[in-house]
Amino acid sequence: MLIEKIAKRNFVDIDIEVFWSGENLADAVAAGDGYDIIYLDIEMNNEDGISTAKRIRKYDKNVLIIYVTSYENYMKESFVVRPFQFLVKPVSEKQMETCLWQPMKT
């Protein structure tokens, strides 16, 4: 909802798809679904966010992966999948907005 709020405030059309499991997300990417940005948590059902990102990277090396998690201790481990950002909950609206627009500035 926060991403939708930021996009609406900035007059940007976005499409958001929510996956409740890392397995389903990785399967969608493997099936050819393309995404510009993927927001991942570390702790998820069945498959953790690091494993999910490793599977995603097999099929899409360029998608921006942003971790949004309460588990700061996984930050170093996440580097293997080259995340764009690692945000620690609670995430402020300002942090999320910066994270959302930063790729467009580069």
C-alpha positions as CSV (number, residue, x, y, z in Angstrom):
1,M,0.0,0.0,0.0
2,L,2.9,2.3,0.7
3,I,4.3,1.9,-2.8
4,E,0.9,2.5,-4.3
5,K,0.6,5.7,-2.2
6,I,4.0,7.0,-3.3
7,A,3.3,6.3,-7.0
8,K,-0.1,7.9,-6.9
9,R,1.2,11.0,-5.2
10,N,3.8,11.3,-8.0
11,F,1.4,10.5,-10.8
12,V,3.1,7.3,-11.7
13,D,1.2,4.2,-13.0
14,I,2.5,1.0,-11.5
15,D,1.5,-2.7,-11.6
16,I,2.0,-4.6,-8.4
17,E,1.8,-8.3,-8.0
18,V,1.9,-9.9,-4.6
19,F,3.3,-13.4,-3.9
20,W,2.8,-15.0,-0.6
21,S,5.6,-17.5,-1.1
22,G,9.1,-17.2,-2.5
23,E,8.6,-20.5,-4.4
24,N,5.7,-19.0,-6.4
25,L,7.6,-15.8,-7.2
26,A,10.7,-17.7,-8.4
27,D,8.5,-20.0,-10.5
28,A,6.8,-17.0,-12.1
29,V,10.2,-15.5,-13.0
30,A,11.3,-18.9,-14.3
31,A,8.1,-19.0,-16.5
32,G,9.1,-15.7,-18.1
33,D,7.2,-13.1,-16.0
34,G,9.4,-10.0,-15.9
35,Y,9.6,-7.5,-13.1
36,D,11.5,-4.2,-12.7
37,I,11.7,-4.4,-8.9
38,I,11.2,-7.3,-6.5
39,Y,10.7,-6.6,-2.8
40,L,11.6,-9.6,-0.7
41,D,11.5,-10.5,2.9
42,I,14.1,-12.9,4.4
43,E,11.7,-15.1,6.4
44,M,9.0,-16.6,4.2
45,N,7.1,-19.9,4.1
46,N,9.0,-22.9,2.7
47,E,11.8,-21.0,1.0
48,D,13.7,-18.0,2.5
49,G,14.3,-14.8,0.7
50,I,18.0,-15.6,0.0
51,S,17.2,-18.9,-1.7
52,T,14.3,-17.3,-3.6
53,A,16.7,-14.6,-4.9
54,K,19.3,-17.2,-5.9
55,R,16.6,-18.9,-8.0
56,I,15.4,-15.6,-9.5
57,R,19.0,-14.7,-10.5
58,K,19.2,-17.8,-12.6
59,Y,16.6,-16.4,-14.9
60,D,16.9,-12.6,-14.4
61,K,20.3,-11.1,-13.6
62,N,19.1,-7.5,-13.9
63,V,15.9,-7.2,-11.8
64,L,16.3,-5.0,-8.8
65,I,15.9,-7.0,-5.6
66,I,15.2,-5.0,-2.5
67,Y,15.0,-6.8,0.8
68,V,12.5,-5.4,3.3
69,T,13.0,-7.4,6.5
70,S,13.4,-7.4,10.3
71,Y,16.4,-9.7,10.0
72,E,19.3,-7.4,9.7
73,N,21.8,-10.2,10.5
74,Y,21.2,-11.6,6.9
75,M,22.6,-8.5,5.2
76,K,26.0,-10.0,4.5
77,E,24.6,-13.2,3.3
78,S,22.3,-11.4,0.9
79,F,25.2,-9.9,-1.1
80,V,25.6,-13.1,-3.0
81,V,22.4,-12.1,-5.0
82,R,23.4,-8.5,-5.5
83,P,20.4,-6.8,-3.9
84,F,19.8,-3.2,-4.8
85,Q,18.9,-2.3,-1.2
86,F,18.5,-3.9,2.1
87,L,15.8,-2.1,4.2
88,V,15.3,-2.9,7.9
89,K,11.7,-2.8,9.2
90,P,10.1,-0.7,10.2
91,V,10.6,1.2,6.9
92,S,9.6,4.8,6.8
93,E,7.8,6.3,3.9
94,K,10.8,8.4,3.1
95,Q,13.1,5.4,2.9
96,M,10.6,3.6,0.6
97,E,10.2,6.6,-1.6
98,T,14.0,7.1,-1.9
99,C,14.4,3.4,-2.7
100,L,11.7,3.5,-5.3
101,W,13.0,6.5,-7.3
102,Q,16.8,5.9,-6.9
103,P,17.0,3.5,-9.8
104,M,15.5,6.1,-12.2
105,K,18.3,8.6,-11.3
106,T,21.1,6.3,-12.3
